[in-house]
Amino acid sequence: MFGSSKKSDSNKAGIIPTPATHSLNSLVQGTYIEGKIKATSDIRIDGTIKGDLDCKAKVIIGPSGVIEGTIKCQNAVIEGHFDGTLHVTELLNVRETAKVTGEVSYGKLNVQSGAVISGSWKVIGESSNGVAHPSNESKKVATNTKDTGETTSKNQEFAKAKVN
């Protein structure tokens, strides 16, 4: 009755937060971590990380936060400094106090005035903004007989109409 395992199991389940609770991991200012970090929920960095951060949710680099390395995440808000490889599958928000350098890929991008960005920036994903979708109706027009070796009758008609 009092020592049943069911009661202690339910207490253990209450101690460990699940990703559905939207818990926030935090690395405070003055803390330095070197290595690999994996997180399933949001993480806020106000300290320094040198290494890899793999987050299944949102990464927030606060104004005093510094990351040198690789970040893979769903969403990111950058107010501090980042140098390395950044891969954001959805929204990357770069605030006015941010300095971002390196190879950056993102689904959607929001950069505020005053932010300093440099390196290679690339839009990824089918539904992302800025992606060029190839047309099924691609047309090639021969403008010079030297380019194609011969002109088509439509090109000849166009040339006659242009002269007249």
Secondary structure, DSSP 8 states (H G I E B T S, - for coil): -TT-HHHHHHHHHHHS--GGGT-EEEE-TT-EEEEEEEESSEEEESSEEEEEEEESSEEEE-TT-EEEEEEEESEEEESSEEEEEEEEEEEEEE-TT-EEEEEEEEEEEEE-TT-EEEEEEEE-STTSTT-----S--------HHHHSS--HHHHHHHHHHH-
